[in-house]
Amino acid sequence: MRVMATSTNGNDGAGKPAGEDYAIALAVPATVFFMWGFVTVLNDILVPHLKAVFQLNYGQSLLIQFVFYLAYLLVSLPAAKLLEDIGYKQSIVVGLVGMASSALFFVPAARLASYALFLAALFMLASAITLRSARERHEVSAHCTDHERSALKQLSKSEWPRNVQ
């Protein structure tokens, strides 16, 4: 997969504009981010089903959402360090493997009908999802697109923070 175009005339030498090679490079992370978002939205669908299965009161059902988003709070700094250490490509793989392995913990939680195991599996799943931080998305965008048009470049050129009263 080519990361940056080296052509100066807007043509990569094969008769195609340089930007066309980035379509696949951007489609893979976009698909992965969609999957992560879909898993996050499924969390809302899980609440009423777990409430019915375990006869949870309102506070206990809110604990499902709390545990999920608590992982974002507790794991975000270690995830940022991991991103820094292994890079964005490997962090996507680690995130996907983490999601798959934590999803497997829902099977014994269902067989044992254990609310605590469901919460632990949900925390592990949210921890893996935390790897999709905004910084990672900007790195993917910056590495796979023309640097003059990348979101990070546009954000750094922005005048907005200096003009806020």
HELIX and SHEET records of a PDB file:
HELIX    1   1 ALA A   18  ASP A   21  5                                   4    
HELIX    2   2 TYR A   22  PHE A   54  1                                  33    
HELIX    3   3 TYR A   58  LEU A  104  1                                  47    
HELIX    4   4 PHE A  106  LEU A  112  1                                   7    
HELIX    5   5 TYR A  115  ILE A  129  1                                  15    
HELIX    6   6 ALA A  134  CYS A  144  1                                  11    
HELIX    7   7 ALA A  151  LYS A  157  1                                   7    
HELIX    8   8 TRP A  160  ASN A  163  1                                   4    
END                                                                             
